[in-house]
Amino acid sequence: MANPDQKTILLEQAYEELKAICVNFQDESGATDMEVKTLLRELARVYEKDINDG
């Protein structure tokens, strides 16, 4: 497992990558801010369910 500093760096990189994916998705699809937020909430629910099941 990554040490705390590595984990922070990886989280920051993941954040930037996810942000870029969302911006590209919005640009290419014409999705509204609300549609992007809804998509992210749905993805978060998947992980919430995994945590509760595991």
N, C-alpha and C positions, 0 to 999 in steps of 0.2 A: 504494500500500500504506500502511496505517496506520503512524504512527510508534510507537515502543515504548510510550509512555504510553497512546496510543489503543488499542493492541493489548491492553494489560493491562486497560483498562476494558472493552473488548469481550469479553475472555475471562471477566471477572468477571460481566458481564451474562449471557453465554451460560450460565455455570455456574448462576446463580440461576434462569434460565428453564428450563433442563433439570431442575433440582431440583424446581421447581414442577410441571413436566409429570409427573415421576415420582410425586410425592405425589398429584396429581390422578388419575393412572392407577391408583395403588394404592387410593385411596379409592373410585373409581368401579367398579373391577373386582374388588376384594377380593383382589388379587394379594399374595402374601407378599413379604417382603424379598428372599428368595432368587430369586423369579421376576423381580423388578425388576432385581436384580443380573445375572441371566442375560440379560435383554433388553439391558442396557447392554453386557455383554461381547460379545454377538452384534453389536451396532452397532459396537463398537470393532474387531471382526474385519473388518468391511466396510472400514473406513478403513485398517486394516493391509494388507489385500489391495490396495487402491488404491495405497498407498505403494509396496508391493513391485512392483506391475505398472508403475508410472509412472516 
